[in-house]
Each structure stands twice: as C-alpha cells, then as structure tokens.
Amino acid sequence: MNVEVTKMSSKGQIVIPQDIRNELKMKEGTLFTIFGDKNTLILKKMETVSKEKMLKDLEKLAKTGQKRAEKMGIKESDIPKLIHKIRGVNEWR
C-alpha cells in the first residue's frame, strides 16, 4: 500500500498523487464513494461496468428467464396476458 501526503485547495479539491493513480489504474472521470467520520476520510474507487459486460450480463439473464419460462410451459404469446393479469387489468382483447 502506497502512502502519500496531499492538501486540499480553497475549492475543496485534493490531488491524488500520480503513483497512487497509476497503481489503482485511475484516470480522469474516475468515480469515488467518499466516507467520512471524525478525522478520517476514505475514498473508494467505484467500479464501472463496460457496455460489453452489461450486454453480456443482460443476455445471460434473458437466457435464464427463457429457460425458466420453458420449464413452466409459458410461451411468448402468453406474455401480454400475464402482464395484464399482474397489472390487474381484467380485460384482454
């Protein structure tokens, strides 16, 4: 773990030293969660998900849902009726 000293500007900004930015692979626009208690301040780098990973996760979720629907005997044509039933709409065309 790298330990450095920095100071806050008049605008409340602090500089994260280059060595730490490199070690944690931070670049401009990196998001942080900030925790503060008494005289302690903790910055935690927030992980962002790439578009590709998000699409991959959504595809996996869709496949899981499709398999569950197949096991339950639900067809794609049943979906509008199920949605109306859940929403409490009594009439289906």
Backbone hydrogen bonds in HBPLUS format (Angstrom, degrees):
<---DONOR---> <-ACCEPTOR-->    atom                        ^
c    i                          cat <-CA-CA->   ^        H-A-AA   ^      H-
h    n   atom  resd res      DA  || num        DHA   H-A  angle D-A-AA Bond
n    s   type  num  typ     dist DA aas  dist angle  dist       angle   num
A0009-SER N   A0013-GLN O   2.71 MM   4  5.16 156.6  1.77 148.1 156.4     1
A0012-GLY N   A0009-SER O   3.01 MM   3  5.23 163.7  2.04 113.7 116.0     2
A0020-ILE N   A0017-PRO O   3.06 MM   3  5.58 120.8  2.42 111.2 124.4     3
A0021-ARG N   A0017-PRO O   3.02 MM   4  6.35 160.7  2.05 153.3 159.6     4
A0022-ASN N   A0018-GLN O   2.84 MM   4  6.05 161.8  1.87 158.3 162.7     5
A0023-GLU N   A0019-ASP O   2.96 MM   4  6.13 161.4  1.99 144.3 149.8     6
A0024-LEU N   A0020-ILE O   2.96 MM   4  6.10 157.7  2.01 151.7 156.6     7
A0026-MET N   A0021-ARG O   2.87 MM   5  4.91 168.5  1.89 144.3 148.3     8
A0025-LYS N   A0022-ASN O   3.15 MM   3  4.93 159.4  2.19 100.2 106.2     9
A0030-THR N   A0027-LYS O   3.03 MM   3  5.76 149.9  2.12 150.2 149.5    10
A0046-MET N   A0031-LEU O   2.87 MM  15  5.45 178.7  1.87 142.5 142.0    11
A0033-THR N   A0044-LYS O   2.83 MM  11  5.14 157.5  1.88 145.7 152.5    12
A0044-LYS N   A0033-THR O   2.84 MM  11  5.14 162.9  1.87 155.5 160.3    13
A0035-PHE N   A0042-ILE O   2.85 MM   7  5.05 165.6  1.87 152.2 157.2    14
A0042-ILE N   A0035-PHE O   2.81 MM   7  5.05 165.3  1.83 153.5 157.7    15
A0037-ASP N   A0040-THR O   2.95 MM   3  5.33 160.4  1.99 152.8 157.7    16
A0040-THR N   A0037-ASP O   2.88 MM   3  5.33 158.6  1.93 132.3 139.4    17
A0054-MET N   A0050-SER O   2.98 MM   4  6.25 162.7  2.01 154.3 159.4    18
A0055-LEU N   A0051-LYS O   2.93 MM   4  6.15 161.2  1.97 150.8 155.6    19
A0056-LYS N   A0052-GLU O   2.94 MM   4  6.13 154.6  2.01 144.9 152.4    20
A0057-ASP N   A0053-LYS O   2.86 MM   4  6.08 159.6  1.90 151.7 156.9    21
A0058-LEU N   A0054-MET O   2.93 MM   4  6.16 157.1  1.98 148.9 155.1    22
A0059-GLU N   A0055-LEU O   2.91 MM   4  6.09 154.4  1.98 145.3 152.4    23
A0060-LYS N   A0056-LYS O   3.00 MM   4  6.23 156.0  2.06 146.3 152.6    24
A0061-LEU N   A0057-ASP O   2.94 MM   4  6.18 156.3  1.99 146.2 152.9    25
A0062-ALA N   A0058-LEU O   2.86 MM   4  6.10 157.6  1.91 148.6 154.5    26
A0063-LYS N   A0059-GLU O   2.98 MM   4  6.22 158.2  2.03 148.6 154.0    27
A0064-THR N   A0060-LYS O   2.99 MM   4  6.22 156.1  2.05 147.6 154.2    28
A0065-GLY N   A0061-LEU O   2.93 MM   4  6.19 160.5  1.97 150.9 156.0    29
A0066-GLN N   A0062-ALA O   2.88 MM   4  6.09 153.3  1.96 146.9 154.7    30
A0067-LYS N   A0063-LYS O   2.96 MM   4  6.20 158.5  2.01 148.5 153.5    31
A0068-ARG N   A0064-THR O   3.02 MM   4  6.29 158.6  2.07 149.2 155.0    32
A0069-ALA N   A0065-GLY O   2.92 MM   4  6.12 159.4  1.97 148.8 154.6    33
A0070-GLU N   A0066-GLN O   2.95 MM   4  6.18 157.8  2.00 148.5 154.4    34
A0071-LYS N   A0067-LYS O   3.01 MM   4  6.27 156.9  2.07 147.7 153.5    35
A0072-MET N   A0068-ARG O   3.05 MM   4  6.30 143.2  2.19 143.1 153.1    36
A0072-MET N   A0069-ALA O   3.13 MM   3  5.07 122.6  2.48  92.8 107.4    37
A0074-ILE N   A0069-ALA O   2.83 MM   5  4.99 159.9  1.87 152.4 148.1    38
A0073-GLY N   A0070-GLU O   3.08 MM   3  4.98 153.1  2.15  99.0 107.3    39
A0078-ASP N   A0075-LYS O   2.91 MM   3  5.29 151.1  2.00 109.9 119.1    40
A0079-ILE N   A0076-GLU O   3.24 MM   3  5.56 153.5  2.31 108.9 116.0    41
A0082-LEU N   A0078-ASP O   3.08 MM   4  6.32 158.5  2.12 155.6 162.4    42
A0083-ILE N   A0079-ILE O   2.91 MM   4  6.14 159.6  1.95 162.2 167.8    43
A0084-HIS N   A0080-PRO O   3.03 MM   4  6.26 164.8  2.06 150.1 153.7    44
A0085-LYS N   A0081-LYS O   2.92 MM   4  6.11 153.4  1.99 145.4 153.3    45
A0086-ILE N   A0082-LEU O   2.92 MM   4  6.14 163.4  1.95 151.3 155.0    46
A0087-ARG N   A0083-ILE O   2.92 MM   4  6.12 156.3  1.97 150.8 157.7    47
A0088-GLY N   A0084-HIS O   3.02 MM   4  6.08 114.5  2.46 134.3 149.2    48
A0089-VAL N   A0084-HIS O   2.82 MM   5  5.00 149.6  1.92 156.5 154.8    49
A0088-GLY N   A0085-LYS O   3.13 MM   3  5.13 147.2  2.25  97.2 107.2    50
